[in-house]
Amino acid sequence: MPQLKVHAKLCIIKKRKGNKTIQYGFVSTGNLNEKTSTVYGDHCLLTANRNVMADINRIFHYLENWKTGIEHLRMCKTLVVCPTECAVH
């Protein structure tokens, strides 16, 4: 997507257990950079929470289908997602 800066880091991990697939999400505020770690700390979350996973999937759906609009981002309930939740100046 042109001109898009993604600051937070997201990852979906899929694990097959028998005939079921379990999804885990990794959400991070940054790059885990050792040079900036003396100034600020990044926060990470590894979760299988269904509400968080639904939001992560919505974000990936938007990134893959950005021409359809930001409606998927507006549906997020647990994660604060820009540009829908943040003021742009």
C-alpha positions in Angstrom: 0.0 0.0 0.0 1.5 3.3 -1.0 2.5 5.8 1.7 1.5 3.5 4.6 3.8 3.4 7.6 3.1 0.4 9.9 4.7 1.0 13.3 3.4 -1.8 15.4 4.4 -5.4 14.7 1.8 -8.2 14.2 2.2 -11.9 13.6 -0.3 -14.8 13.3 1.0 -18.2 14.2 -1.1 -21.2 13.1 -0.7 -24.5 14.9 -2.4 -27.7 13.7 -3.5 -30.0 16.5 -5.2 -33.0 15.0 -7.8 -31.7 12.6 -8.1 -28.3 14.3 -6.0 -25.2 13.7 -5.2 -23.0 16.6 -4.2 -19.4 16.0 -1.9 -17.4 18.2 -1.2 -13.7 17.8 1.9 -11.7 18.5 1.5 -8.0 19.0 4.4 -5.7 19.6 4.9 -2.0 19.9 8.3 -1.9 18.2 11.4 -3.5 16.9 13.0 -4.8 20.2 16.0 -2.7 19.4 18.9 -3.0 21.9 20.1 0.5 21.1 16.9 2.2 22.1 16.2 -0.2 25.0 18.0 2.2 27.4 15.5 4.9 26.4 12.2 3.0 26.2 10.9 -0.5 26.3 8.8 -2.3 23.7 5.8 -4.2 24.9 4.9 -7.6 23.5 1.8 -9.9 23.8 1.5 -13.5 22.7 -2.1 -14.6 22.9 -4.8 -16.9 21.7 -7.6 -14.7 22.9 -10.4 -14.8 20.3 -11.2 -11.1 20.5 -7.6 -10.1 20.0 -7.2 -12.7 17.2 -10.3 -11.3 15.5 -8.8 -7.8 15.5 -5.4 -9.1 14.2 -7.2 -10.9 11.4 -9.2 -7.8 10.5 -5.9 -5.8 10.3 -4.3 -8.3 8.0 -7.5 -8.4 5.9 -7.3 -4.6 5.5 -3.6 -4.7 4.6 -4.3 -7.4 2.0 -7.4 -5.7 0.6 -6.8 -2.0 1.4 -8.6 -0.7 -1.7 -11.9 -1.9 -0.2 -11.7 0.7 2.5 -11.0 0.9 6.3 -14.3 -0.7 7.4 -12.5 -3.8 8.8 -10.3 -1.5 10.9 -13.4 0.2 12.4 -14.7 -3.1 13.5 -11.7 -3.7 15.8 -12.8 -4.0 19.5 -9.7 -4.8 21.5 -6.8 -3.1 19.6 -6.5 0.6 19.0 -5.9 0.9 15.2 -4.9 4.0 13.3 -6.1 5.7 11.2 -9.5 4.9 12.6 -8.7 5.6 16.2 -5.9 8.2 16.0 -6.0 11.8 15.0 -4.0 12.5 11.9 -2.4 16.0 11.8 
